[in-house]
Amino acid sequence: MQPLSLIQSAQNSMVKHAYSLKVPKKAKDSLDFLCEGFHLVQEALNSGLKCRFIFATKEGWNHQEGKRIFADAQREKVRCFEITSKIVSYLADTVTPQGLLAVVGKPDQAWPSPPYALILAAHRVQDAGNMGTLFRSAEAFGAQALLLTEGCCDPFNPKVVRASMGSLFRMPFMAGQTWESYQDWLRQNQFHTYALAMESSDLLPAVTFRKPVALWVGAEGAGLPEPLAQSCEQRVHIPMLGKVESLNVGVAASLALFWAQNQNPVS
């Protein structure tokens, strides 16, 4: 591998930009996000996202996965730099960083394209780990898109990016609108809407979903607001044993998506 320019100062303009992406307000307003680790940077490249530049320590570039990333970056004409382990620690969001990071352009928000089948909608899910799980499960179980209401955590929060394991890079989503505006769009496109809610709801295994399906989930504790649940065609809940009162929203959404996708919904 050819020698790379070495960056040793935290005052370097690219390092300062990368660090700014760790500040929530600046990160939310930026067109870029910070991507950390071999797997996620490779996923970003594989998904066709625009990598602005990639940083790695000498050891990171000499790692087998680092060499593959460098080769792919060269093909895509992405600028690559060597940085010190001190700068890696300065930029990294993990306790034991792998020594490779990238600044990546955010994909544009996008509505799903017809024919419609299955959408996951989330109301005010604020836990970053849960949000990442929603993206990962949505892709795994064939959802076409996610709708995230205002009050949800930033999809490009570093913890969301890590928890999504790359699904964030491929899954179409819309964020920041009210639940009422999403419901209007769903009705206009003839979706059948289902709310995961305990009160006055039907057991998930007893429900026959009608396509196209929109599943609504809310954050733990608060769940879905009553007006939103009432605006849906049907309420459903997952049967549980023991003294468990509720499931993690990521787990609940995963089970509901699996059921909706694999029960042969009728039109």
Secondary structure, 3 states (H helix, E strand, C coil): CCCCCEECCCCCHHHHHHHHCCCHHHHHHCCEEEEECHHHHHHHHHCCCCEEEEEECHHHHHCHHHHHHHHHHHHCCCEEEEECHHHHHHHCCCCCCCCEEEEEECCCCCCCCCCCCEEEEEECCCCHHHHHHHHHHHHHCCCCEEEEECCCCCCCCHHHHHHHCCHHHCCCEEEEECHHHHHHHHHHCCCEEEEECCCCCEEHHHCCCECCEEEEEEECCCECCHHHHHHCCEEEECCCCCCCCCCCHHHHHHHHHHHHHHCCCEC
